Amino acid sequence: MTRHLRRMVLAGSLCAALLVVLPVAASAGPNDTICNGTLASGTYNKVIVPNGATCFAETPLRIHGGVTVGAGATLVIGDEEHPGDNGTIDGGVKSTNAANVQIHFMTIHGTVDLQGGAGPFGGPFGVTWNTIEDNHINGNVKIDGYNGFWMGFIRNTVHGTVQLNNNVLVEEDGNEYVTNTIYGTLTCSGNSPAPQIGDSEGSANVVKGAKKGQCAAL
């Protein structure tokens, strides 16, 4: 992560103290949790971050039914400044046109499918970014069409395929895809700027399958 974005994470986490978890909405299942504020450490079925909402999760977490993030919404689980075991998500993570999806030090069973974005500006940090870092993912990863400020896919272990395509970022080193261990194929195409190490001080990805497209040499 770029240094100025790291500072924004720490500043943004202070906002969590001002927010609360909303009661379950009518569109959610009876055992689902709607988060717009702070998600307390604990065990949950499905967690839903509705359109435009902000969810700062306290850890450790155990989520049995997956996580869904809506349009313009923000999800933050952990940060790279505090390494450790933040818990488990069963059922994968899905977003549609989210502003920020930031997940650190989690074990995720299922697909990580992040589609689209909310543009580079706005949300609780002023600018938007996705960062999937230091996770153990037992499933496939697809991040497609994110149009935020910066995106990192760094230091993850993935037992599946990874597709990082059509992500158009504002930051000059906006697509940092490095230091991952991937047991399937890594495919990258249509990303701007091209995937790179940037200032992450990372290393080349270890890929057991093929490296394709823009990530062929990364």
C-alpha positions as CSV (number, residue, x, y, z in Angstrom):
1,M,0.0,0.0,0.0
2,T,1.2,3.5,-0.7
3,R,2.3,5.4,2.4
4,H,-0.3,8.2,2.1
5,L,-3.1,5.6,1.7
6,R,-1.8,3.8,4.8
7,R,-2.2,7.0,6.8
8,M,-5.8,7.3,5.5
9,V,-6.6,3.8,6.8
10,L,-5.5,4.8,10.3
11,A,-7.4,8.0,10.2
12,G,-10.5,6.4,8.8
13,S,-10.6,3.8,11.5
14,L,-11.3,6.5,14.0
15,C,-14.6,7.1,12.3
16,A,-15.8,3.6,13.4
17,A,-16.3,4.8,17.0
18,L,-19.0,7.2,15.7
19,L,-21.1,4.5,13.9
20,V,-23.3,1.7,15.0
21,V,-24.7,-1.6,13.5
22,L,-28.2,-1.2,12.1
23,P,-30.9,-3.7,12.8
24,V,-31.6,-6.3,10.1
25,A,-33.4,-4.9,7.1
26,A,-36.6,-6.4,5.6
27,S,-34.6,-7.6,2.5
28,A,-32.2,-9.6,4.6
29,G,-32.7,-13.1,6.0
30,P,-33.8,-13.5,9.6
31,N,-30.3,-14.5,10.7
32,D,-28.4,-12.0,8.6
33,T,-26.6,-8.9,9.9
34,I,-26.8,-5.5,8.2
35,C,-23.6,-3.5,9.0
36,N,-23.6,0.3,8.8
37,G,-21.0,1.2,11.4
38,T,-19.0,-1.0,13.7
39,L,-19.3,-4.8,13.4
40,A,-18.3,-6.1,16.8
41,S,-16.0,-9.1,17.1
42,G,-18.0,-12.3,17.1
43,T,-19.8,-14.9,15.1
44,Y,-22.3,-14.1,12.4
45,N,-24.3,-15.8,9.6
46,K,-24.3,-13.6,6.5
47,V,-23.0,-10.0,6.7
48,I,-24.5,-7.4,4.4
49,V,-23.1,-3.9,3.9
50,P,-25.9,-2.1,2.1
51,N,-25.6,0.5,-0.6
52,G,-23.7,3.6,0.6
53,A,-23.0,2.1,4.0
54,T,-19.7,1.9,5.9
55,C,-18.7,-1.1,7.9
56,F,-15.6,-1.2,10.1
57,A,-15.2,-4.7,11.5
58,E,-13.6,-5.5,14.8
59,T,-11.7,-8.8,15.0
60,P,-11.6,-11.7,15.4
61,L,-14.6,-12.6,13.3
62,R,-16.3,-15.8,12.3
63,I,-18.8,-15.4,9.4
64,H,-20.6,-18.5,8.3
65,G,-22.7,-17.2,5.4
66,G,-20.4,-14.9,3.4
67,V,-20.1,-11.1,3.0
68,T,-21.9,-8.9,0.5
69,V,-21.0,-5.3,-0.1
70,G,-23.3,-3.0,-2.0
71,A,-22.9,-0.1,-4.4
72,G,-20.9,2.8,-3.0
73,A,-20.4,0.9,0.3
74,T,-17.2,0.4,2.3
75,L,-16.0,-2.7,4.2
76,V,-12.8,-2.6,6.3
77,I,-11.5,-5.7,8.1
78,G,-8.1,-5.3,9.7
79,D,-5.1,-3.4,8.4
80,E,-1.5,-4.2,7.5
81,E,-0.2,-2.4,10.6
82,H,-1.6,-5.1,12.9
83,P,-0.7,-8.6,11.6
84,G,-2.4,-11.7,13.1
85,D,-5.3,-14.0,12.6
86,N,-8.4,-11.9,12.1
87,G,-10.7,-14.8,11.7
88,T,-12.7,-16.7,9.0
89,I,-15.3,-16.0,6.3
90,D,-17.1,-19.1,5.0
91,G,-19.2,-18.4,1.8
92,G,-16.8,-15.9,0.2
93,V,-17.0,-12.2,-0.4
94,K,-19.0,-10.4,-3.1
95,S,-19.3,-6.8,-4.0
96,T,-21.0,-4.8,-6.8
97,N,-19.8,-1.3,-7.5
98,A,-18.4,-0.9,-3.9
99,A,-16.3,2.1,-3.0
100,N,-13.8,0.2,-0.8
101,V,-13.3,-3.4,0.0
102,Q,-10.3,-3.8,2.4
103,I,-9.6,-7.2,3.9
104,H,-6.5,-8.2,5.8
105,F,-5.3,-11.4,7.5
106,M,-8.5,-13.4,7.0
107,T,-9.1,-17.0,6.0
108,I,-11.7,-17.0,3.3
109,H,-13.5,-20.2,2.1
110,G,-15.2,-19.5,-1.2
111,T,-15.0,-17.1,-4.1
112,V,-13.8,-13.5,-3.8
113,D,-15.8,-11.7,-6.5
114,L,-15.5,-7.9,-6.6
115,Q,-17.2,-6.3,-9.6
116,G,-17.1,-2.7,-10.6
117,G,-16.4,0.3,-8.4
118,A,-17.8,3.7,-7.2
119,G,-15.2,6.0,-8.8
120,P,-11.9,7.3,-7.3
121,F,-13.3,9.9,-4.9
122,G,-15.8,9.8,-2.0
123,G,-16.5,7.4,0.9
124,P,-15.2,7.7,4.4
125,F,-11.5,8.3,3.3
126,G,-12.1,10.9,0.6
127,V,-10.5,8.6,-2.0
128,T,-11.4,4.9,-2.6
129,W,-9.3,1.8,-2.8
130,N,-9.6,-2.0,-2.7
131,T,-6.9,-3.9,-0.8
132,I,-6.9,-7.7,-0.4
133,E,-3.8,-8.4,1.6
134,D,-2.3,-11.2,3.7
135,N,-5.3,-13.5,3.3
136,H,-5.6,-17.3,2.9
137,I,-8.2,-17.8,0.2
138,N,-9.6,-21.3,-0.5
139,G,-11.4,-20.4,-3.7
140,N,-11.2,-18.4,-6.9
141,V,-10.6,-14.7,-7.0
142,K,-12.1,-12.3,-9.6
143,I,-11.7,-8.6,-9.4
144,D,-13.1,-6.9,-12.5
145,G,-13.8,-3.3,-13.5
146,Y,-12.7,-1.5,-10.3
147,N,-12.4,2.2,-11.0
148,G,-11.1,3.5,-7.7
149,F,-8.0,5.4,-6.7
150,W,-5.7,2.4,-5.9
151,M,-5.9,-1.3,-5.6
152,G,-3.6,-3.9,-4.1
153,F,-3.6,-7.7,-4.2
154,I,-0.6,-8.5,-2.1
155,R,0.8,-11.3,0.0
156,N,-2.2,-13.6,-0.4
157,T,-2.2,-17.4,-0.6
158,V,-4.8,-18.5,-3.0
159,H,-5.9,-22.2,-3.6
160,G,-7.7,-21.4,-6.9
161,T,-7.4,-19.2,-9.9
162,V,-7.0,-15.4,-9.9
163,Q,-8.4,-13.0,-12.5
164,L,-7.6,-9.3,-12.2
165,N,-9.0,-7.5,-15.2
166,N,-10.2,-4.1,-16.4
167,N,-9.3,-2.2,-13.2
168,V,-8.7,1.4,-14.0
169,L,-7.1,3.4,-11.2
170,V,-6.0,7.1,-10.7
171,E,-2.8,6.5,-8.8
172,E,0.3,6.1,-11.1
173,D,1.1,2.8,-9.4
174,G,-2.6,2.0,-8.9
175,N,-2.5,-1.8,-9.6
176,E,0.0,-3.5,-7.3
177,Y,-0.3,-7.3,-7.6
178,V,2.7,-8.8,-5.9
179,T,4.1,-11.3,-3.4
180,N,1.2,-13.7,-3.8
181,T,1.3,-17.5,-3.8
182,I,-1.3,-18.8,-6.3
183,Y,-2.0,-22.5,-6.8
184,G,-4.0,-22.0,-10.0
185,T,-3.7,-19.6,-13.0
186,L,-3.0,-15.8,-12.7
187,T,-4.7,-13.8,-15.5
188,C,-4.5,-10.0,-15.9
189,S,-5.8,-7.9,-18.7
190,G,-7.2,-4.4,-19.4
191,N,-5.7,-2.9,-16.3
192,S,-4.5,0.7,-16.2
193,P,-1.9,1.4,-15.1
194,A,-0.3,-2.0,-15.8
195,P,0.2,-4.2,-12.8
196,Q,3.4,-3.5,-11.1
197,I,5.3,-3.7,-7.8
198,G,5.0,0.1,-7.3
199,D,6.2,1.2,-3.9
200,S,5.0,-1.9,-2.1
201,E,8.5,-3.3,-1.9
202,G,7.0,-6.6,-2.9
203,S,8.4,-9.5,-4.9
204,A,7.3,-11.6,-7.9
205,N,4.2,-13.8,-7.5
206,V,4.7,-17.5,-7.1
207,V,2.2,-19.1,-9.4
208,K,1.8,-22.9,-9.7
209,G,-0.3,-22.6,-12.9
210,A,0.2,-20.2,-15.8
211,K,0.8,-16.4,-15.7
212,K,-1.2,-14.8,-18.4
213,G,-1.6,-11.3,-19.9
214,Q,-0.2,-8.3,-18.1
215,C,0.9,-10.4,-15.1
216,A,3.0,-12.8,-17.3
217,A,6.3,-11.3,-16.0
218,L,5.1,-10.2,-12.6
